[in-house]
Amino acid sequence: MNAEDIKLRLKEEIQSQMSFDREMTDDDVWELIDNTIVGNGKKYGLSLKAKKQYAKELFYSIRRLDILQELTDDPKVTEIMINGYDHIFIERAGHLYLWDKRFESKEKLEDVIQQIVAKCNRTVNEASPIVDARLENGSRVNIVLPPVALNGPIVTIRRFPEKPFLMDDLIRFGAINEEVVCFLKKLVVAGYNIFISGGTGSGKTTFLNALSDFIPKDERIITIEDSAELQIVGVDNLVRLETRNANVEGCSEITIRDLIKSSLRMRPDRIIVGEVRGAEAIDMVQALNTGHDGSLSTGHANSAVDMLARLETMILMGMDLPIPAIRGQLASGIDIIVHLGRLRDKSRKVLEIAEVIDYEDGEIKLQSLYRFIEKEEDREGKIIGRLERENPLIHTEKLRAAGIREC
């Protein structure tokens, strides 16, 4: 009898003994698992090491995320990609690997999926096969079910560190240098509206979280996200809002647009939108233009210029406005764009910091303040470079109003 068959029989015996008359605690389940394994140790010829391994795997299967629990507990794993129940890929140190474990069945994977979405009050099924959710540790989860997913349930989990990275950590990782951090800190304190752009996996949420640590702790901050991921600490007057999908129980959908509009009536000093993806861009830009200085957000783009073009497109998804009016709103609402990228050595770095100058002659004028200049590549393939100053900041009015020395 192989290991999987032994584990299956042990699990069936444990479940047959579980009490459904009362709520069993984790300690109760551990005790039941231990007693069952000890009682069957001789029958299956289990060593002490095997008993400990079976106990852990059975507990994860009954009370946690089954085989995924091992990965979600591993701080070195940054991404988990499940392509059906029998193909699991993981990302460690920027590299992808096929994991050597699999779910025992498609049904078991579906049970884990329902467990994940139920804990954050979401619904996913054939009628609504796509959902964003999160784990208890804050990890972001995207789920796509058949018939949309042709090769079985697809689950993608983006893990975030339990302790949020601060700018000192990003300096240590080489993502940014002290001079630029000092510059950005002054801009955040002075209330510049900053937009963070970058591709998938470039570190936008991590950078947004680190940047938000510079916000004065006595301000009222409202965060708005599809799935709550930001880990802002040290702010007492913090309001966290999260979208909600419509469900069969009659609960109506609550979108980012709804939350932004509502937040304007909640007396915010600053509004932080985790990511702008669609029509909510018009509401975000209007918020930036109605006195909510110091607001922050992120978006997917290949460059600072491309971010503005994408925001134009997103605004048109929400409202039919003339292009000059849209560009005028963007130019007056956004002060700074910080663009992040993932280089060929898998490192994540700030590649450019650009200032939005003005709207002139039908175009939004940008100037680069800092740009990452690649110097060389060492023997191990690591890229050596530095963010170098290209131009001085033109719009210094907010710095002067805040009593901060010009950068």
VENDA-V675224 format. One record per residue. N is the residue number from 0. PHI is phi in radians with two decimals (none if undefined). Layout:
n phi
N PHI
N PHI
This chain:
n phi
0 none
1 -1.44
2 -1.09
3 -1.15
4 -1.15
5 -1.12
6 -1.10
7 -1.11
8 -1.17
9 -1.08
10 -1.12
11 -1.09
12 -1.16
13 -1.12
14 -1.13
15 -1.20
16 -1.69
17 -1.23
18 -1.58
19 -1.85
20 -1.43
21 -2.51
22 -1.39
23 -1.47
24 -1.38
25 -1.05
26 -1.10
27 -1.07
28 -1.19
29 -1.02
30 -1.09
31 -1.12
32 -1.11
33 -1.05
34 -1.10
35 -1.18
36 -1.17
37 -1.09
38 -1.17
39 -1.90
40 -1.01
41 -1.23
42 -1.00
43 -1.80
44 1.10
45 -1.53
46 -1.38
47 -1.07
48 -1.11
49 -1.14
50 -1.06
51 -1.11
52 -1.16
53 -1.09
54 -1.05
55 -1.14
56 -1.15
57 -1.19
58 -1.14
59 -1.05
60 -1.21
61 -1.52
62 -2.04
63 -2.22
64 -1.77
65 1.00
66 -1.17
67 -1.22
68 -1.04
69 -1.03
70 -1.31
71 -1.21
72 -1.53
73 -1.59
74 -1.16
75 -1.41
76 -1.52
77 -1.76
78 -2.59
79 -2.19
80 -2.16
81 -1.89
82 -1.86
83 1.40
84 -1.23
85 -1.98
86 -2.34
87 -2.16
88 -1.96
89 -2.27
90 -1.97
91 -2.24
92 0.91
93 1.44
94 -2.01
95 -1.65
96 -2.38
97 -1.44
98 -1.35
99 -1.57
100 -2.02
101 -2.60
102 -1.24
103 -1.20
104 -2.88
105 -1.09
106 -1.12
107 -1.15
108 -1.07
109 -1.11
110 -1.08
111 -1.12
112 -1.05
113 -1.14
114 -1.14
115 -1.13
116 -1.25
117 -1.14
118 -1.24
119 -2.06
120 1.01
121 -2.01
122 -2.29
123 -2.47
124 -2.83
125 -1.09
126 -1.26
127 -2.31
128 -1.48
129 -2.16
130 -2.67
131 -1.85
132 -2.53
133 -2.61
134 -1.54
135 -1.10
136 -1.50
137 1.63
138 -1.12
139 -1.45
140 -2.22
141 -2.04
142 -2.20
143 -2.28
144 -1.85
145 -1.04
146 -1.46
147 -1.16
148 -1.54
149 -1.39
150 -1.88
151 1.71
152 -1.02
153 -1.98
154 -2.22
155 -2.15
156 -2.05
157 -1.76
158 -1.51
159 -2.06
160 -1.12
161 -1.07
162 -1.77
163 -1.08
164 -1.23
165 -1.86
166 -1.07
167 -1.05
168 -1.17
169 -1.17
170 -1.12
171 -1.11
172 -1.35
173 1.48
174 -1.35
175 -2.80
176 -2.01
177 -1.08
178 -1.05
179 -1.25
180 -1.07
181 -1.05
182 -1.10
183 -1.15
184 -1.04
185 -1.08
186 -1.17
187 -1.14
188 -1.08
189 -1.33
190 1.60
191 -1.29
192 -1.42
193 -2.09
194 -2.00
195 -1.85
196 -2.07
197 2.86
198 -1.43
199 -1.08
200 1.32
201 -1.47
202 1.72
203 -1.09
204 -1.13
205 -1.06
206 -1.19
207 -1.04
208 -1.09
209 -1.14
210 -1.16
211 -1.17
212 -1.16
213 -1.48
214 -1.12
215 -0.93
216 -1.27
217 -1.66
218 -1.63
219 -1.66
220 -2.03
221 -2.10
222 -1.80
223 -2.28
224 -2.51
225 -1.15
226 -2.41
227 -1.01
228 -2.23
229 -1.09
230 -2.17
231 -1.38
232 -2.08
233 1.46
234 -1.88
235 -1.29
236 -1.62
237 -2.05
238 -2.01
239 -1.93
240 -2.06
241 -2.40
242 -1.21
243 -2.42
244 -1.44
245 -1.21
246 -2.42
247 -1.23
248 -1.36
249 1.74
250 -1.24
251 -1.38
252 -1.27
253 -2.04
254 -1.71
255 -1.08
256 -1.04
257 -1.06
258 -1.22
259 -1.11
260 -1.07
261 -1.19
262 -1.10
263 -1.14
264 -1.69
265 -1.88
266 0.95
267 -1.39
268 -1.42
269 -2.44
270 -2.03
271 -2.05
272 -1.79
273 -0.91
274 -2.77
275 -1.73
276 -2.11
277 -2.65
278 -1.10
279 -1.15
280 -1.01
281 -1.13
282 -1.23
283 -1.11
284 -1.15
285 -1.13
286 -1.11
287 -1.13
288 -1.68
289 -2.14
290 1.60
291 -1.72
292 -1.14
293 1.54
294 -1.37
295 -2.32
296 -2.83
297 -2.34
298 -2.84
299 -1.42
300 -2.91
301 -1.65
302 -2.90
303 -1.12
304 -1.11
305 -1.11
306 -1.09
307 -1.14
308 -1.11
309 -1.18
310 -1.11
311 -0.99
312 -1.08
313 -1.14
314 -1.11
315 -1.14
316 -1.19
317 -1.80
318 -2.78
319 -1.49
320 -2.07
321 -1.12
322 -0.97
323 -1.03
324 -1.17
325 -1.11
326 -1.15
327 -1.12
328 -1.13
329 -1.12
330 -1.14
331 -1.49
332 -1.58
333 -1.76
334 -1.69
335 -2.36
336 -2.08
337 -1.84
338 -1.85
339 -1.90
340 -2.64
341 -2.00
342 -1.45
343 -1.17
344 -1.54
345 1.33
346 -1.39
347 -1.87
348 -2.47
349 -1.32
350 -1.71
351 -2.79
352 -2.15
353 -2.09
354 -1.78
355 -1.46
356 -1.45
357 -3.04
358 -1.85
359 -2.59
360 0.97
361 1.39
362 -2.29
363 -1.49
364 -1.58
365 -2.07
366 -2.36
367 -1.41
368 -1.60
369 -2.34
370 -2.48
371 -1.34
372 -1.94
373 -1.36
374 -1.65
375 -2.85
376 -2.22
377 -1.34
378 -1.12
379 -1.54
380 1.53
381 -1.38
382 -1.44
383 -1.84
384 -2.91
385 -2.69
386 -1.32
387 -2.03
388 -1.25
389 -1.96
390 -2.55
391 -1.38
392 -1.16
393 -1.51
394 -1.52
395 -1.88
396 -1.06
397 -1.19
398 -1.10
399 -1.13
400 -1.12
401 -1.52
402 1.28
403 -1.85
404 -1.10
405 -1.06
406 -1.48
